[in-house]
């Protein structure tokens, strides 16, 4: 029994030390600082930045086909052979170990002067793909900010829950002490003291659970910021709430929302891809220009030395007659992809409108609930003060005082929960409007 008591006291000491560390030995973190860290270190944002940079790198005139292909080449060959030659003039030649050398080099260039406008189409497509990369980066930034705000709000909410539990713990402790005094002086029954003790122990258990809940909130927030997930912070006691937003018209929402913009640009890129695929059905004309130098030396044969150099040029006309029907198949597939992306664009319009209506209604309800709970907490506090005074003079019963305490703590929790819901729904609305900064 003594061992169990010592273990319990040790646990309380550990909780006290942990609470002390949470309060005094940790870095303070504001919401703006959390957002700044996430923008600098968030993994998803880094990936989106690289994807956007990749699209920008691909958007060149050469990748579209506007620039020529120029290649240089060179060679050097040596061979040793036993040669026997019979010439037309009746003479002959026989040589063992004859060395033959040949070397040369040159430069050639190919430029496509006609491809049914495919280069212009591809350049427009590359421009669109770069715009999509930039838009997806902005979307990821908006999404990350939204997640950070909601995660930080969760940490603040859990911290406020700690405050509510500490309040309930203090109230239960005072009632327990008063009940003990009344019981020891014979003014009340022992059951009142025992009930107060049970309530006090229950609040201590709630405090332990809340420590775990706050640790989970910090783990989620650290993951978003790219920090050590085991790190803890001191967060703000409350958040700035905006309860005066106005809904945007559906047309304006379509202009502001990044997801809709990406779907539209993806559709446009697919249309350009379909045009480029159809351009493959037309002839192409390429111009070739070059300059070459060749030299050959031989210790046997009719010609012992040969050298040539100079420019060359020509044109190649390529007419796609039949490639197993693959060109028409690819053009058809590209057209179907464009039709699919058009449907996805229309679907995205509908989906974002649905999400916005839902988020806005939740925001309105949470704002109303928050104002209601702000009024209610005042009534609950006044009722508690009255019951505490009545209990001290012996008018109110333990049950009545306990009920007033529970009502006040529940009202406090509801207020914190309403504030959290308002912040989350406010953030979702602003994210859909592309208004988070």
C-alpha positions, 0 to 999 in steps of 0.5 A, spaced: 500 500 500 505 504 501 509 502 495 502 504 491 502 511 494 509 513 493 508 511 486 502 515 485 506 521 488 512 520 483 507 520 478 504 527 480 511 530 481 513 527 474 506 531 471 508 537 475 515 537 472 512 536 465 507 542 466 513 546 468 517 545 462 511 546 458 510 552 461 517 555 462 522 551 458 519 552 451 520 556 445 514 561 444 510 560 437 505 565 434 501 563 428 505 568 423 511 564 425 508 557 424 506 559 417 513 562 416 516 556 418 512 552 413 513 556 407 520 555 408 521 548 410 514 544 408 516 538 404 510 539 399 511 546 398 518 544 396 516 538 391 511 543 388 517 548 387 521 543 384 515 541 379 514 548 377 521 549 376 521 543 371 515 546 367 519 553 367 525 549 364 521 545 359 518 551 356 524 553 351 524 555 343 528 549 342 523 544 346 518 547 342 521 545 335 523 552 333 531 552 333 535 547 329 539 541 331 546 542 330 551 536 330 559 536 330 562 529 328 570 527 327 573 520 326 580 517 325 581 510 323 587 506 322 588 499 319 594 494 317 593 489 312 597 485 307 595 487 300 596 484 293 593 489 287 593 487 280 592 494 276 588 495 269 595 497 266 598 490 267 602 492 273 601 489 280 603 491 287 604 486 293 605 489 300 605 486 307 603 490 313 601 496 309 598 502 313 591 505 311 589 511 315 583 515 314 580 521 318 576 527 318 570 531 321 564 536 319 558 539 322 551 538 320 545 542 321 537 540 320 532 545 321 524 544 320 521 549 316 514 546 315 510 542 320 503 544 319 504 549 325 506 544 330 512 548 333 507 554 335 502 549 338 507 546 342 510 553 345 503 555 347 502 548 350 509 549 354 507 556 356 500 553 359 504 547 362 508 552 366 502 556 368 499 550 371 506 549 375 506 556 378 498 555 379 499 548 383 505 551 387 500 557 389 495 552 391 500 548 395 502 554 399 494 556 400 493 548 402 499 548 407 497 555 410 490 552 411 493 546 414 498 550 419 492 555 421 487 549 423 493 545 426 495 551 430 488 552 432 487 545 434 494 546 439 491 553 442 484 549 443 488 543 446 491 549 450 485 552 452 482 545 454 488 545 459 485 551 462 478 549 462 481 543 466 485 546 471 479 551 472 475 545 474 481 542 478 481 548 482 474 548 483 474 541 485 479 542 490 476 548 493 469 544 494 473 538 497 477 542 502 470 545 504 467 539 504 472 536 508 472 542 513 464 541 514 465 533 515 470 534 520 466 539 524 460 535 523 456 540 519 455 535 513 455 528 511 462 524 509 459 522 503 459 530 501 467 529 502 467 523 498 464 525 492 468 532 492 474 527 492 472 523 487 471 529 482 477 532 484 481 525 482 477 525 476 479 532 474 486 530 475 485 524 470 482 529 465 489 533 466 493 527 464 489 525 458 489 533 455 497 532 456 497 527 451 492 531 446 496 537 446 502 532 444 498 530 438 497 537 436 504 539 436 506 533 432 501 535 427 504 542 427 511 540 427 510 535 421 507 541 417 513 546 419 518 541 417 520 541 424 522 535 429 515 532 431 517 531 438 518 539 439 513 543 444 511 550 444 508 555 448 502 557 443 497 563 444 492 563 449 487 565 443 486 566 436 484 572 432 477 571 429 474 574 423 466 573 424 464 578 418 466 575 412 461 576 406 460 570 401 463 571 394 458 571 387 459 564 384 463 567 378 468 571 382 469 565 386 471 561 379 476 567 378 479 566 385 479 559 386 486 556 384 483 549 383 478 551 378 484 555 374 488 549 374 482 545 371 481 550 366 488 550 364 489 543 364 483 543 359 487 548 354 493 544 354 489 538 352 486 542 346 493 544 344 496 537 345 490 534 340 492 540 335 499 537 335 497 530 334 493 532 328 499 536 325 503 529 325 498 527 319 501 533 315 508 533 311 514 536 314 520 539 310 527 539 313 533 543 310 540 540 311 546 544 311 553 542 313 561 542 312 565 536 312 573 534 311 575 527 309 583 525 308 585 518 307 592 515 306 594 508 304 601 505 303 597 500 298 592 501 292 591 505 286 590 512 290 595 513 296 592 520 298 585 522 298 582 529 301 576 532 300 572 538 304 567 543 303 559 545 304 553 541 303 546 542 303 539 539 301 532 538 303 528 532 305 520 532 304 517 527 309 510 525 307 506 520 312 503 515 308 501 509 312 504 508 319 499 502 321 494 507 323 498 510 329 498 517 327 490 517 327 489 513 333 494 518 337 490 524 334 483 521 336 486 519 343 488 526 344 482 529 342 478 524 347 483 526 353 481 533 351 474 532 352 475 528 358 479 534 361 473 539 359 468 534 363 473 535 369 473 542 368 466 543 369 466 538 374 471 542 378 466 548 378 461 544 381 465 541 386 468 547 388 461 551 388 459 545 393 465 546 397 464 553 398 456 553 399 458 548 405 464 551 408 460 558 408 454 555 411 458 552 416 462 558 417 455 562 419 453 557 424 459 557 427 459 564 428 452 564 431 454 559 436 460 563 438 456 569 439 451 565 443 457 561 447 460 568 449 453 570 452 452 564 455 459 563 459 457 570 463 451 567 465 454 560 467 460 564 471 454 568 475 451 562 477 457 559 479 459 565 483 452 565 487 452 557 488 459 558 491 457 563 496 451 559 498 455 553 499 460 557 504 454 559 508 451 552 508 445 554 504 447 550 497 448 543 497 454 539 495 450 537 489 448 544 487 455 547 487 457 541 483 452 542 478 454 549 478 461 548 477 460 542 471 456 547 468 461 553 468 466 548 465 462 545 460 460 552 458 468 554 458 469 548 453 463 550 449 466 557 448 473 554 446 470 549 441 466 554 438 472 559 437 476 553 434 470 551 429 469 558 427 477 559 426 477 552 422 471 554 418 473 561 417 480 558 414 476 553 409 472 559 406 478 563 405 482 557 402 477 556 397 477 564 395 484 564 395 485 569 400 490 566 405 496 570 406 
